[in-house]
Amino acid sequence: MIFELSEEDKGRGLAFFEGNTVKLPLTVKSPHMGWNTLEIVRTNEFLDGIEDGIWVYFVHSYYPKFKDNTVLAATTDYGVKIPAVISKRNIFGTQFHPEKSGSDGLKILINFIDICSR
């Protein structure tokens, strides 16, 4: 929804980020359901207090491919490097479910609330 296009549907997205959403490759089980680690590639206030290598919970069959790599904040490895956290100015997105990701997910949600309350 926050990208230009998606293989999920023929409609256009909101285009907050340039790129599209594509189906997971056939070489991996889809949907991806379960715990994977985050590799932080760019720190930002959304990930404040989050350590590299934390475990977060994923449920998805698609992932984003974007044109501007500067939006990438964290990845996970699921047979392919998957963007797990993206951010640009005041727009943040996660491929995983923070609400299902224990205390680290709660910390990310608290960070988001703090950012929104400014």
MOPAC internal coordinates of N, CA, C and O (Angstrom, degrees):
PM7 1SCF
backbone

  N    0.0000 0     0.00 0     0.00 0    0    0    0
  C    1.4339 1     0.00 0     0.00 0    1    0    0
  C    1.5329 1   112.39 1     0.00 0    2    1    0
  O    1.2310 1   120.11 1   148.68 1    3    2    1
  N    1.3362 1   117.40 1   -31.32 1    3    2    1
  C    1.4714 1   118.86 1  -177.55 1    5    3    2
  C    1.5299 1   112.46 1   -91.45 1    6    5    3
  O    1.2310 1   120.63 1   178.14 1    7    6    5
  N    1.3473 1   116.40 1    -1.86 1    7    6    5
  C    1.4616 1   120.96 1   175.51 1    9    7    6
  C    1.5235 1   110.00 1  -101.90 1   10    9    7
  O    1.2310 1   120.89 1    -1.41 1   11   10    9
  N    1.3202 1   115.90 1   178.59 1   11   10    9
  C    1.4591 1   121.03 1  -177.63 1   13   11   10
  C    1.5316 1   112.37 1   -71.74 1   14   13   11
  O    1.2310 1   120.86 1   134.91 1   15   14   13
  N    1.3277 1   115.96 1   -45.09 1   15   14   13
  C    1.4585 1   121.99 1  -175.63 1   17   15   14
  C    1.5154 1   110.50 1  -140.55 1   18   17   15
  O    1.2310 1   121.17 1   -16.12 1   19   18   17
  N    1.3462 1   115.37 1   163.88 1   19   18   17
  C    1.4510 1   120.52 1   175.24 1   21   19   18
  C    1.5172 1   109.51 1  -146.22 1   22   21   19
  O    1.2310 1   120.94 1   -35.63 1   23   22   21
  N    1.3264 1   115.80 1   144.37 1   23   22   21
  C    1.4609 1   120.10 1   174.38 1   25   23   22
  C    1.5290 1   111.61 1   -69.94 1   26   25   23
  O    1.2310 1   120.04 1   168.81 1   27   26   25
  N    1.3260 1   117.53 1   -11.19 1   27   26   25
  C    1.4640 1   121.47 1   179.96 1   29   27   26
  C    1.5224 1   112.12 1   -69.53 1   30   29   27
  O    1.2310 1   120.29 1   149.90 1   31   30   29
  N    1.3384 1   117.05 1   -30.10 1   31   30   29
  C    1.4596 1   121.10 1  -173.20 1   33   31   30
  C    1.5200 1   109.08 1  -155.26 1   34   33   31
  O    1.2310 1   120.57 1   -16.55 1   35   34   33
  N    1.3171 1   116.52 1   163.45 1   35   34   33
  C    1.4580 1   121.06 1  -179.35 1   37   35   34
  C    1.5217 1   113.02 1   -85.54 1   38   37   35
  O    1.2310 1   119.71 1   169.48 1   39   38   37
  N    1.3179 1   118.15 1   -10.52 1   39   38   37
  C    1.4592 1   121.15 1  -178.67 1   41   39   38
  C    1.5176 1   112.56 1   -70.81 1   42   41   39
  O    1.2310 1   121.55 1   -12.92 1   43   42   41
  N    1.3151 1   114.63 1   167.08 1   43   42   41
  C    1.4648 1   121.02 1   178.15 1   45   43   42
  C    1.5239 1   108.96 1   -93.34 1   46   45   43
  O    1.2310 1   121.22 1   -31.88 1   47   46   45
  N    1.3210 1   115.28 1   148.12 1   47   46   45
  C    1.4525 1   120.78 1   176.50 1   49   47   46
  C    1.5202 1   111.23 1   -88.91 1   50   49   47
  O    1.2310 1   120.81 1     6.49 1   51   50   49
  N    1.3227 1   116.06 1  -173.51 1   51   50   49
  C    1.4571 1   121.73 1  -179.29 1   53   51   50
  C    1.5283 1   112.76 1   -77.99 1   54   53   51
  O    1.2310 1   120.01 1   163.83 1   55   54   53
  N    1.3193 1   117.59 1   -16.17 1   55   54   53
  C    1.4683 1   123.92 1   175.51 1   57   55   54
  C    1.5289 1   113.18 1    61.53 1   58   57   55
  O    1.2310 1   120.28 1  -144.44 1   59   58   57
  N    1.3259 1   117.08 1    35.56 1   59   58   57
  C    1.4685 1   119.81 1   171.37 1   61   59   58
  C    1.5266 1   109.61 1   -66.46 1   62   61   59
  O    1.2310 1   121.00 1   150.22 1   63   62   61
  N    1.3320 1   115.70 1   -29.78 1   63   62   61
  C    1.4584 1   123.04 1   176.97 1   65   63   62
  C    1.5186 1   108.14 1  -123.85 1   66   65   63
  O    1.2310 1   120.11 1   -39.89 1   67   66   65
  N    1.3342 1   117.39 1   140.11 1   67   66   65
  C    1.4596 1   121.01 1   176.08 1   69   67   66
  C    1.5162 1   109.34 1   -78.47 1   70   69   67
  O    1.2310 1   120.77 1   -50.38 1   71   70   69
  N    1.3178 1   116.14 1   129.62 1   71   70   69
  C    1.4554 1   120.73 1   179.05 1   73   71   70
  C    1.5080 1   110.52 1   139.80 1   74   73   71
  O    1.2310 1   121.38 1    12.00 1   75   74   73
  N    1.3282 1   114.97 1  -168.00 1   75   74   73
  C    1.4605 1   119.55 1  -179.01 1   77   75   74
  C    1.5194 1   110.70 1  -143.50 1   78   77   75
  O    1.2310 1   121.93 1    -9.83 1   79   78   77
  N    1.3124 1   113.92 1   170.17 1   79   78   77
  C    1.4564 1   121.52 1   179.56 1   81   79   78
  C    1.5182 1   107.77 1  -108.07 1   82   81   79
  O    1.2310 1   120.68 1   -50.29 1   83   82   81
  N    1.3362 1   116.30 1   129.71 1   83   82   81
  C    1.4657 1   121.35 1  -175.24 1   85   83   82
  C    1.5252 1   110.44 1  -122.64 1   86   85   83
  O    1.2310 1   121.13 1   -23.76 1   87   86   85
  N    1.3150 1   115.45 1   156.24 1   87   86   85
  C    1.4603 1   121.80 1   178.75 1   89   87   86
  C    1.5305 1   110.08 1   -69.17 1   90   89   87
  O    1.2310 1   120.70 1   -34.54 1   91   90   89
  N    1.3212 1   116.27 1   145.46 1   91   90   89
  C    1.4641 1   120.33 1   174.09 1   93   91   90
  C    1.5285 1   109.27 1   -56.29 1   94   93   91
  O    1.2310 1   119.87 1   -33.08 1   95   94   93
  N    1.3280 1   117.86 1   146.92 1   95   94   93
  C    1.4700 1   119.31 1  -179.25 1   97   95   94
  C    1.5291 1   111.78 1   -64.34 1   98   97   95
  O    1.2310 1   120.73 1   -23.71 1   99   98   97
  N    1.3112 1   116.20 1   156.29 1   99   98   97
  C    1.4635 1   121.77 1  -179.89 1  101   99   98
  C    1.5265 1   112.48 1   -65.83 1  102  101   99
  O    1.2310 1   120.00 1   166.53 1  103  102  101
  N    1.3179 1   117.61 1   -13.47 1  103  102  101
  C    1.4638 1   121.54 1  -178.60 1  105  103  102
  C    1.5287 1   112.85 1   -77.66 1  106  105  103
  O    1.2310 1   119.92 1   173.01 1  107  106  105
  N    1.3379 1   117.76 1    -6.99 1  107  106  105
  C    1.4671 1   121.20 1   178.67 1  109  107  106
  C    1.5199 1   109.74 1  -123.96 1  110  109  107
  O    1.2310 1   120.88 1   -24.45 1  111  110  109
  N    1.3306 1   115.93 1   155.55 1  111  110  109
  C    1.4545 1   121.40 1   177.65 1  113  111  110
  C    1.5261 1   108.99 1   -69.36 1  114  113  111
  O    1.2310 1   121.60 1   -44.99 1  115  114  113
  N    1.3307 1   114.53 1   135.01 1  115  114  113
  C    1.4522 1   120.14 1   179.21 1  117  115  114
  C    1.5289 1   108.74 1  -130.41 1  118  117  115
  O    1.2310 1   119.42 1   -47.69 1  119  118  117
  N    1.3152 1   118.71 1   132.31 1  119  118  117
  C    1.4596 1   125.86 1     6.72 1  121  119  118
  C    1.5252 1   111.98 1   -77.19 1  122  121  119
  O    1.2310 1   121.69 1   -25.36 1  123  122  121
  N    1.3120 1   114.37 1   154.64 1  123  122  121
  C    1.4653 1   122.15 1   172.44 1  125  123  122
  C    1.5284 1   106.36 1   -77.76 1  126  125  123
  O    1.2310 1   120.53 1   -69.11 1  127  126  125
  N    1.3156 1   116.60 1   110.89 1  127  126  125
  C    1.4610 1   121.97 1   179.16 1  129  127  126
  C    1.5147 1   108.10 1  -127.18 1  130  129  127
  O    1.2310 1   120.82 1   -61.83 1  131  130  129
  N    1.3320 1   116.04 1   118.17 1  131  130  129
  C    1.4408 1   118.76 1   176.77 1  133  131  130
  C    1.5137 1   112.90 1   145.88 1  134  133  131
  O    1.2310 1   122.09 1     7.18 1  135  134  133
  N    1.3136 1   113.60 1  -172.82 1  135  134  133
  C    1.4568 1   122.35 1  -174.51 1  137  135  134
  C    1.5152 1   110.82 1   -91.78 1  138  137  135
  O    1.2310 1   120.88 1   -46.46 1  139  138  137
  N    1.3240 1   115.93 1   133.54 1  139  138  137
  C    1.4596 1   123.21 1   173.51 1  141  139  138
  C    1.5249 1   108.86 1  -140.64 1  142  141  139
  O    1.2310 1   121.26 1   -20.79 1  143  142  141
  N    1.3157 1   115.20 1   159.21 1  143  142  141
  C    1.4600 1   119.77 1  -179.22 1  145  143  142
  C    1.5301 1   111.09 1   -88.16 1  146  145  143
  O    1.2310 1   121.64 1   -25.23 1  147  146  145
  N    1.3242 1   114.48 1   154.77 1  147  146  145
  C    1.4595 1   121.28 1   174.67 1  149  147  146
  C    1.5149 1   109.49 1   -98.38 1  150  149  147
  O    1.2310 1   120.85 1   -41.39 1  151  150  149
  N    1.3011 1   115.98 1   138.61 1  151  150  149
  C    1.4562 1   122.22 1   169.77 1  153  151  150
  C    1.5315 1   106.18 1  -111.49 1  154  153  151
  O    1.2310 1   120.82 1   -69.93 1  155  154  153
  N    1.3119 1   116.04 1   110.07 1  155  154  153
  C    1.4561 1   120.55 1  -178.78 1  157  155  154
  C    1.5186 1   108.79 1   -77.97 1  158  157  155
  O    1.2310 1   120.80 1   -55.66 1  159  158  157
  N    1.3258 1   116.08 1   124.34 1  159  158  157
  C    1.4621 1   121.25 1  -179.48 1  161  159  158
  C    1.5250 1   112.04 1  -109.17 1  162  161  159
  O    1.2310 1   120.43 1   162.87 1  163  162  161
  N    1.3280 1   116.78 1   -17.13 1  163  162  161
  C    1.4607 1   121.43 1   177.47 1  165  163  162
  C    1.5248 1   108.15 1  -153.41 1  166  165  163
  O    1.2310 1   120.76 1   -59.37 1  167  166  165
  N    1.3122 1   116.15 1   120.63 1  167  166  165
  C    1.4589 1   119.29 1   179.30 1  169  167  166
  C    1.5222 1   109.62 1   -76.35 1  170  169  167
  O    1.2310 1   121.70 1   -28.95 1  171  170  169
  N    1.3035 1   114.35 1   151.05 1  171  170  169
  C    1.4578 1   121.82 1   174.13 1  173  171  170
  C    1.5251 1   108.54 1  -158.75 1  174  173  171
  O    1.2310 1   120.37 1    -5.59 1  175  174  173
  N    1.3133 1   116.90 1   174.41 1  175  174  173
  C    1.4618 1   120.43 1  -175.61 1  177  175  174
  C    1.5226 1   112.20 1   -66.33 1  178  177  175
  O    1.2310 1   119.51 1   154.96 1  179  178  177
  N    1.3003 1   118.53 1   -25.04 1  179  178  177
  C    1.4616 1   122.70 1   177.49 1  181  179  178
  C    1.5291 1   110.97 1   -64.68 1  182  181  179
  O    1.2310 1   120.70 1   145.95 1  183  182  181
  N    1.3353 1   116.26 1   -34.05 1  183  182  181
  C    1.4646 1   121.94 1  -179.01 1  185  183  182
  C    1.5316 1   112.44 1  -102.17 1  186  185  183
  O    1.2310 1   120.19 1  -163.97 1  187  186  185
  N    1.3138 1   117.25 1    16.03 1  187  186  185
  C    1.4622 1   121.40 1  -179.78 1  189  187  186
  C    1.5318 1   110.33 1   -57.38 1  190  189  187
  O    1.2310 1   120.70 1   -53.89 1  191  190  189
  N    1.3265 1   116.26 1   126.11 1  191  190  189
  C    1.4629 1   121.23 1   179.74 1  193  191  190
  C    1.5182 1   114.38 1    83.27 1  194  193  191
  O    1.2310 1   119.86 1  -176.99 1  195  194  193
  N    1.3208 1   117.87 1     3.01 1  195  194  193
  C    1.4682 1   122.58 1   179.72 1  197  195  194
  C    1.5258 1   108.32 1   -98.37 1  198  197  195
  O    1.2310 1   120.92 1   -52.29 1  199  198  197
  N    1.3195 1   115.84 1   127.71 1  199  198  197
  C    1.4593 1   120.70 1  -178.76 1  201  199  198
  C    1.5268 1   111.00 1   -90.40 1  202  201  199
  O    1.2310 1   121.28 1   -30.75 1  203  202  201
  N    1.3168 1   115.15 1   149.25 1  203  202  201
  C    1.4471 1   122.10 1   173.77 1  205  203  202
  C    1.5294 1   108.52 1   -59.86 1  206  205  203
  O    1.2310 1   120.24 1   -42.45 1  207  206  205
  N    1.3248 1   117.15 1   137.55 1  207  206  205
  C    1.4593 1   121.27 1   175.65 1  209  207  206
  C    1.5180 1   114.90 1    93.31 1  210  209  207
  O    1.2310 1   119.43 1  -176.40 1  211  210  209
  N    1.3490 1   118.69 1     3.60 1  211  210  209
  C    1.4688 1   118.90 1   178.57 1  213  211  210
  C    1.5255 1   109.58 1   -66.13 1  214  213  211
  O    1.2310 1   121.12 1   -23.19 1  215  214  213
  N    1.3237 1   115.46 1   156.81 1  215  214  213
  C    1.4505 1   122.04 1   177.88 1  217  215  214
  C    1.5230 1   109.70 1   -96.72 1  218  217  215
  O    1.2310 1   120.71 1   -49.17 1  219  218  217
  N    1.3337 1   116.24 1   130.83 1  219  218  217
  C    1.4640 1   121.86 1   177.62 1  221  219  218
  C    1.5347 1   108.72 1  -132.65 1  222  221  219
  O    1.2310 1   121.15 1   -18.90 1  223  222  221
  N    1.3271 1   115.40 1   161.10 1  223  222  221
  C    1.4646 1   120.87 1  -172.50 1  225  223  222
  C    1.5264 1   112.26 1  -102.03 1  226  225  223
  O    1.2310 1   121.09 1   -53.51 1  227  226  225
  N    1.3203 1   115.53 1   126.49 1  227  226  225
  C    1.4623 1   123.09 1  -178.36 1  229  227  226
  C    1.5249 1   111.46 1  -110.85 1  230  229  227
  O    1.2310 1   120.74 1   -36.19 1  231  230  229
  N    1.3222 1   116.18 1   143.81 1  231  230  229
  C    1.4630 1   124.20 1   167.00 1  233  231  230
  C    1.5253 1   105.48 1  -145.89 1  234  233  231
  O    1.2310 1   120.13 1   -77.77 1  235  234  233
  N    1.3298 1   117.35 1   102.23 1  235  234  233
  C    1.4625 1   120.08 1  -178.39 1  237  235  234
  C    1.5149 1   111.10 1  -164.61 1  238  237  235
  O    1.2310 1   121.55 1   -20.47 1  239  238  237
  N    1.3222 1   114.64 1   159.53 1  239  238  237
  C    1.4601 1   122.51 1   176.67 1  241  239  238
  C    1.5267 1   112.05 1  -122.74 1  242  241  239
  O    1.2310 1   120.50 1   172.86 1  243  242  241
  N    1.3285 1   116.65 1    -7.14 1  243  242  241
  C    1.4543 1   123.24 1  -177.77 1  245  243  242
  C    1.5212 1   109.42 1  -129.44 1  246  245  243
  O    1.2310 1   120.72 1   -20.26 1  247  246  245
  N    1.3086 1   116.23 1   159.74 1  247  246  245
  C    1.4568 1   120.46 1   175.92 1  249  247  246
  C    1.5277 1   109.16 1  -147.57 1  250  249  247
  O    1.2310 1   120.61 1   -22.65 1  251  250  249
  N    1.3344 1   116.44 1   157.35 1  251  250  249
  C    1.4634 1   118.87 1  -176.03 1  253  251  250
  C    1.5221 1   113.16 1   -84.22 1  254  253  251
  O    1.2310 1   121.67 1   -34.82 1  255  254  253
  N    1.3129 1   114.42 1   145.18 1  255  254  253
  C    1.4638 1   123.29 1   168.57 1  257  255  254
  C    1.5178 1   104.93 1  -122.74 1  258  257  255
  O    1.2310 1   120.72 1   -61.35 1  259  258  257
  N    1.3262 1   116.24 1   118.65 1  259  258  257
  C    1.4590 1   119.10 1  -174.18 1  261  259  258
  C    1.5084 1   111.12 1  -119.65 1  262  261  259
  O    1.2310 1   121.66 1   -17.05 1  263  262  261
  N    1.3244 1   114.44 1   162.95 1  263  262  261
  C    1.4595 1   121.04 1  -176.49 1  265  263  262
  C    1.5202 1   112.12 1   -88.60 1  266  265  263
  O    1.2310 1   119.94 1   153.61 1  267  266  265
  N    1.3180 1   117.72 1   -26.39 1  267  266  265
  C    1.4604 1   123.14 1  -175.81 1  269  267  266
  C    1.5254 1   109.75 1  -110.36 1  270  269  267
  O    1.2310 1   120.28 1   -79.13 1  271  270  269
  N    1.3407 1   117.07 1   100.87 1  271  270  269
  C    1.4671 1   120.61 1  -177.19 1  273  271  270
  C    1.5236 1   113.87 1   -67.83 1  274  273  271
  O    1.2310 1   119.82 1   169.35 1  275  274  273
  N    1.3190 1   117.95 1   -10.65 1  275  274  273
  C    1.4680 1   119.23 1   179.09 1  277  275  274
  C    1.5231 1   111.87 1   -69.84 1  278  277  275
  O    1.2310 1   119.26 1   166.58 1  279  278  277
  N    1.3242 1   119.01 1   -13.42 1  279  278  277
  C    1.4656 1   121.50 1   178.56 1  281  279  278
  C    1.5286 1   111.89 1   -81.18 1  282  281  279
  O    1.2310 1   119.97 1   166.46 1  283  282  281
  N    1.3134 1   117.66 1   -13.54 1  283  282  281
  C    1.4672 1   121.92 1  -177.01 1  285  283  282
  C    1.5239 1   111.03 1   -73.82 1  286  285  283
  O    1.2310 1   120.42 1   -54.02 1  287  286  285
  N    1.3342 1   116.80 1   125.98 1  287  286  285
  C    1.4719 1   121.80 1   178.22 1  289  287  286
  C    1.5271 1   112.24 1  -113.82 1  290  289  287
  O    1.2310 1   119.72 1   149.56 1  291  290  289
  N    1.3464 1   118.14 1   -30.44 1  291  290  289
  C    1.4684 1   120.84 1   179.35 1  293  291  290
  C    1.5228 1   109.50 1  -156.02 1  294  293  291
  O    1.2310 1   121.32 1   -27.78 1  295  294  293
  N    1.3227 1   115.08 1   152.22 1  295  294  293
  C    1.4605 1   121.57 1   178.09 1  297  295  294
  C    1.5159 1   109.55 1  -127.52 1  298  297  295
  O    1.2310 1   121.19 1   -10.32 1  299  298  297
  N    1.3194 1   115.33 1   169.68 1  299  298  297
  C    1.4530 1   122.18 1   167.52 1  301  299  298
  C    1.5207 1   106.83 1  -137.17 1  302  301  299
  O    1.2310 1   120.46 1   -19.91 1  303  302  301
  N    1.3079 1   116.73 1   160.09 1  303  302  301
  C    1.4549 1   121.00 1   179.80 1  305  303  302
  C    1.5171 1   108.67 1  -110.80 1  306  305  303
  O    1.2310 1   121.09 1   -61.03 1  307  306  305
  N    1.3124 1   115.51 1   118.97 1  307  306  305
  C    1.4657 1   121.87 1   176.65 1  309  307  306
  C    1.5314 1   108.18 1  -134.58 1  310  309  307
  O    1.2310 1   121.28 1  -124.68 1  311  310  309
  N    1.3229 1   115.16 1    55.32 1  311  310  309
  C    1.4519 1   120.57 1  -175.19 1  313  311  310
  C    1.5185 1   111.66 1    80.27 1  314  313  311
  O    1.2310 1   120.75 1   165.81 1  315  314  313
  N    1.2994 1   116.18 1   -14.19 1  315  314  313
  C    1.4552 1   126.11 1   175.20 1  317  315  314
  C    1.5263 1   104.87 1  -150.66 1  318  317  315
  O    1.2310 1   120.54 1   -34.11 1  319  318  317
  N    1.3220 1   116.57 1   145.89 1  319  318  317
  C    1.4722 1   119.69 1   176.33 1  321  319  318
  C    1.5228 1   107.96 1   -70.19 1  322  321  319
  O    1.2310 1   121.16 1   -58.27 1  323  322  321
  N    1.3109 1   115.40 1   121.73 1  323  322  321
  C    1.4579 1   121.32 1  -178.64 1  325  323  322
  C    1.5200 1   108.87 1  -112.19 1  326  325  323
  O    1.2310 1   119.89 1   -52.22 1  327  326  325
  N    1.3225 1   117.81 1   127.78 1  327  326  325
  C    1.4596 1   119.45 1   172.51 1  329  327  326
  C    1.5261 1   108.54 1   -61.14 1  330  329  327
  O    1.2310 1   120.30 1   -54.95 1  331  330  329
  N    1.3176 1   117.04 1   125.05 1  331  330  329
  C    1.4613 1   121.14 1  -177.29 1  333  331  330
  C    1.5198 1   112.68 1  -108.39 1  334  333  331
  O    1.2310 1   120.28 1   151.79 1  335  334  333
  N    1.3320 1   117.07 1   -28.21 1  335  334  333
  C    1.4669 1   121.96 1   175.60 1  337  335  334
  C    1.5224 1   107.58 1  -138.75 1  338  337  335
  O    1.2310 1   121.32 1   -49.31 1  339  338  337
  N    1.3296 1   115.08 1   130.69 1  339  338  337
  C    1.4605 1   120.73 1   175.05 1  341  339  338
  C    1.5193 1   108.15 1  -127.83 1  342  341  339
  O    1.2310 1   121.01 1   -27.89 1  343  342  341
  N    1.3115 1   115.67 1   152.11 1  343  342  341
  C    1.4629 1   119.27 1   176.97 1  345  343  342
  C    1.5223 1   109.97 1  -155.41 1  346  345  343
  O    1.2310 1   122.02 1   -33.17 1  347  346  345
  N    1.3068 1   113.74 1   146.83 1  347  346  345
  C    1.4623 1   121.35 1   177.79 1  349  347  346
  C    1.5200 1   106.39 1  -154.48 1  350  349  347
  O    1.2310 1   120.93 1   -62.65 1  351  350  349
  N    1.3178 1   115.82 1   117.35 1  351  350  349
  C    1.4621 1   122.08 1  -175.37 1  353  351  350
  C    1.5348 1   109.64 1    51.44 1  354  353  351
  O    1.2310 1   119.50 1    64.87 1  355  354  353
  N    1.3158 1   118.57 1  -115.13 1  355  354  353
  C    1.4613 1   120.67 1  -177.22 1  357  355  354
  C    1.5255 1   112.68 1  -104.55 1  358  357  355
  O    1.2310 1   120.37 1  -157.16 1  359  358  357
  N    1.3396 1   116.90 1    22.84 1  359  358  357
  C    1.4631 1   121.19 1   178.54 1  361  359  358
  C    1.5217 1   108.24 1  -114.52 1  362  361  359
  O    1.2310 1   120.89 1   -53.37 1  363  362  361
  N    1.3267 1   115.91 1   126.63 1  363  362  361
  C    1.4599 1   122.48 1  -178.03 1  365  363  362
  C    1.5221 1   108.76 1  -128.68 1  366  365  363
  O    1.2310 1   120.38 1   -35.70 1  367  366  365
  N    1.3196 1   116.87 1   144.30 1  367  366  365
  C    1.4519 1   120.63 1   176.89 1  369  367  366
  C    1.5163 1   110.98 1  -144.36 1  370  369  367
  O    1.2310 1   121.14 1   -33.77 1  371  370  369
  N    1.3267 1   115.42 1   146.23 1  371  370  369
  C    1.4652 1   120.97 1   175.39 1  373  371  370
  C    1.5171 1   108.87 1  -124.02 1  374  373  371
  O    1.2310 1   120.49 1   -36.41 1  375  374  373
  N    1.3046 1   116.67 1   143.59 1  375  374  373
  C    1.4558 1   121.68 1   174.07 1  377  375  374
  C    1.5220 1   109.90 1   -83.55 1  378  377  375
  O    1.2310 1   120.26 1   157.35 1  379  378  377
  N    1.3101 1   117.11 1   -22.65 1  379  378  377
  C    1.4576 1   122.87 1  -179.85 1  381  379  378
  C    1.5303 1   109.35 1   -95.59 1  382  381  379
  O    1.2310 1   120.87 1    -3.87 1  383  382  381
  N    1.3039 1   115.94 1   176.13 1  383  382  381
  C    1.4616 1   122.68 1  -179.89 1  385  383  382
  C    1.5257 1   109.73 1  -103.38 1  386  385  383
  O    1.2310 1   119.81 1   -78.79 1  387  386  385
  N    1.3403 1   117.97 1   101.21 1  387  386  385
  C    1.4673 1   119.23 1   179.22 1  389  387  386
  C    1.5256 1   112.11 1   -59.37 1  390  389  387
  O    1.2310 1   120.51 1   143.16 1  391  390  389
  N    1.3268 1   116.64 1   -36.84 1  391  390  389
  C    1.4657 1   120.44 1  -177.10 1  393  391  390
  C    1.5211 1   112.89 1   -67.08 1  394  393  391
  O    1.2310 1   120.00 1   164.97 1  395  394  393
  N    1.3243 1   117.61 1   -15.03 1  395  394  393
  C    1.4640 1   122.38 1   178.39 1  397  395  394
  C    1.5280 1   111.96 1  -108.52 1  398  397  395
  O    1.2310 1   120.70 1  -172.41 1  399  398  397
  N    1.3361 1   116.26 1     7.59 1  399  398  397
  C    1.4650 1   121.13 1  -170.67 1  401  399  398
  C    1.5217 1   113.92 1  -108.29 1  402  401  399
  O    1.2310 1   120.17 1  -148.55 1  403  402  401
  N    1.3140 1   117.27 1    31.45 1  403  402  401
  C    1.4591 1   121.64 1   172.96 1  405  403  402
  C    1.5201 1   113.63 1    63.95 1  406  405  403
  O    1.2310 1   121.30 1    27.77 1  407  406  405
  N    1.3324 1   115.12 1  -152.23 1  407  406  405
  C    1.4650 1   120.79 1  -174.84 1  409  407  406
  C    1.5250 1   112.52 1   -66.10 1  410  409  407
  O    1.2310 1   119.64 1   147.85 1  411  410  409
  N    1.3328 1   118.28 1   -32.15 1  411  410  409
  C    1.4634 1   119.91 1   177.01 1  413  411  410
  C    1.5316 1   111.01 1   -68.48 1  414  413  411
  O    1.2310 1   120.31 1   140.15 1  415  414  413
  N    1.3025 1   117.01 1   -39.85 1  415  414  413
  C    1.4548 1   120.50 1   175.53 1  417  415  414
  C    1.5178 1   111.51 1   -63.93 1  418  417  415
  O    1.2310 1   120.76 1   141.02 1  419  418  417
  N    1.3369 1   116.15 1   -38.98 1  419  418  417
  C    1.4644 1   120.20 1   176.62 1  421  419  418
  C    1.5194 1   110.63 1   -62.60 1  422  421  419
  O    1.2310 1   120.12 1   139.57 1  423  422  421
  N    1.3284 1   117.37 1   -40.43 1  423  422  421
  C    1.4714 1   121.33 1   178.43 1  425  423  422
  C    1.5316 1   110.40 1   -61.37 1  426  425  423
  O    1.2310 1   120.07 1   139.18 1  427  426  425
  N    1.3176 1   117.48 1   -40.82 1  427  426  425
  C    1.4618 1   121.07 1   178.11 1  429  427  426
  C    1.5305 1   110.16 1   -64.00 1  430  429  427
  O    1.2310 1   120.25 1   137.80 1  431  430  429
  N    1.3268 1   117.14 1   -42.20 1  431  430  429
  C    1.4643 1   120.28 1   177.94 1  433  431  430
  C    1.5261 1   111.39 1   -64.93 1  434  433  431
  O    1.2310 1   120.11 1   140.88 1  435  434  433
  N    1.3215 1   117.39 1   -39.12 1  435  434  433
  C    1.4675 1   121.09 1   176.64 1  437  435  434
  C    1.5245 1   109.96 1   -64.02 1  438  437  435
  O    1.2310 1   120.34 1   137.85 1  439  438  437
  N    1.3315 1   116.95 1   -42.15 1  439  438  437
  C    1.4728 1   120.15 1   175.84 1  441  439  438
  C    1.5244 1   110.25 1   -57.28 1  442  441  439
  O    1.2310 1   120.48 1   136.13 1  443  442  441
  N    1.3314 1   116.69 1   -43.87 1  443  442  441
  C    1.4593 1   120.81 1  -179.63 1  445  443  442
  C    1.5319 1   111.07 1   -62.57 1  446  445  443
  O    1.2310 1   120.42 1   136.20 1  447  446  445
  N    1.3113 1   116.80 1   -43.80 1  447  446  445
  C    1.4677 1   120.79 1   177.90 1  449  447  446
  C    1.5236 1   110.36 1   -61.92 1  450  449  447
  O    1.2310 1   120.44 1   137.34 1  451  450  449
  N    1.3328 1   116.77 1   -42.66 1  451  450  449
  C    1.4689 1   120.51 1   178.14 1  453  451  450
  C    1.5321 1   111.20 1   -61.27 1  454  453  451
  O    1.2310 1   120.21 1   137.25 1  455  454  453
  N    1.3194 1   117.20 1   -42.75 1  455  454  453
  C    1.4692 1   121.29 1   179.10 1  457  455  454
  C    1.5274 1   109.39 1   -63.19 1  458  457  455
  O    1.2310 1   119.72 1   136.21 1  459  458  457
  N    1.3040 1   118.14 1   -43.79 1  459  458  457
  C    1.4726 1   122.10 1  -178.48 1  461  459  458
  C    1.5247 1   112.63 1   -68.23 1  462  461  459
  O    1.2310 1   120.13 1   152.65 1  463  462  461
  N    1.3205 1   117.36 1   -27.35 1  463  462  461
  C    1.4611 1   119.75 1  -176.15 1  465  463  462
  C    1.5211 1   112.88 1   -82.92 1  466  465  463
  O    1.2310 1   119.68 1   175.74 1  467  466  465
  N    1.3334 1   118.22 1    -4.26 1  467  466  465
  C    1.4644 1   121.15 1   179.11 1  469  467  466
  C    1.4989 1   112.39 1   -78.83 1  470  469  467
  O    1.2310 1   120.10 1   180.00 1  471  470  469

